[in-house]
Structure formats: structure tokens, C-alpha cells
Amino acid sequence: MKPEQRARKWIEKKAKKGVRSHPVGTIAFYGPDDSRATKVAVAILPDKQSDASELRRWFTDTGDLRKDDTIFVEIAAFLWEQEVHSVVMVDRILGCPHEEGIDYPEGGVCPQCPYWVGRDRWSGKLKAY
């Protein structure tokens, strides 16, 4: 098995086990729609009461980061460096890759990602108003 595949397998195996102890590494994917992840954010939670102590993000303009083995090698290296005991990884894209208050105004909608307007990030379904 290639090193790139080992990194992905290690992450997926850790994620399947669930949270067993801290520190926990969280992995979330974001994209302009629900079919392509252009951003992945990885945070480290040192214990139950703490906010993230470390946060790293990876971006791409083309392709899907969920299918990029090189990115998984970098994520695994970051998680190993932080000595995580558990990994939590979502199985879907959680929303727009742009940040409110940074890439577009607070309380507004992202002009670059119309797919997410009025959509629940957890279910992917349009919200009823």
C-alpha cells in the first residue's frame, strides 16, 4: 500500500472508532456546492472544555480535496504532530468554503456560493421558511 493510501486509511480508521480520548482532531470539508470540497479545516481539541488549540486549512481551486491523497498525508502528519488520540471526520461537505466577516459581510450570504443560500449545512436540504 502506498504511503498516501496508508495516511487516508489511518485517518478513516481513527474516525470510525469515534472519540475515545483527547486530544481530538476534527476534519471538516467545505465547498461551493455539495459535490466538490475546495477547503478542508482540521482543528485540534485538547480536552472537552477547550476551544481548538490548533487549526490548519488546505485549499484548492480545482479538484476535490476529499480525493487528494497528498492532502491526506499532510493532514495525517499534522494529526500525528499534535499527538491526537481520536479523530472526528464528517462524511459530507458542511457548507461554503468562504468565511463570514472575512470573505463577505457578517450576516450576509456568500456571493460566490449560491448553492448554500437557505440550505442547512448538516442535512444539505433547503430550509423551510
Stockholm file with secondary structure:
# STOCKHOLM 1.0

chainA/1-129         MKPEQRARKWIEKKAKKGVRSHPVGTIAFYGPDDSRATKVAVAILPDKQSDASELRRWFTDTGDLRKDDTIFVEIAAFLWEQEVHSVVMVDRILGCPHEEGIDYPEGGVCPQCPYWVGRDRWSGKLKAY
#=GR chainA/1-129 SS CCHHHHHHHHHHHHHHHCCCSSSEEEEEEECSSSSCCCEEEEEEECSTTCCCSEEEEEECSSSCGGGCHHHHHHHHHHHHHTTCSEEEEEEEECSCSSCBTTTBCTTSCCTTCGGGTTBCTTTCCBCCC
#=GC SS_cons         CCHHHHHHHHHHHHHHHCCCSSSEEEEEEECSSSSCCCEEEEEEECSTTCCCSEEEEEECSSSCGGGCHHHHHHHHHHHHHTTCSEEEEEEEECSCSSCBTTTBCTTSCCTTCGGGTTBCTTTCCBCCC
//
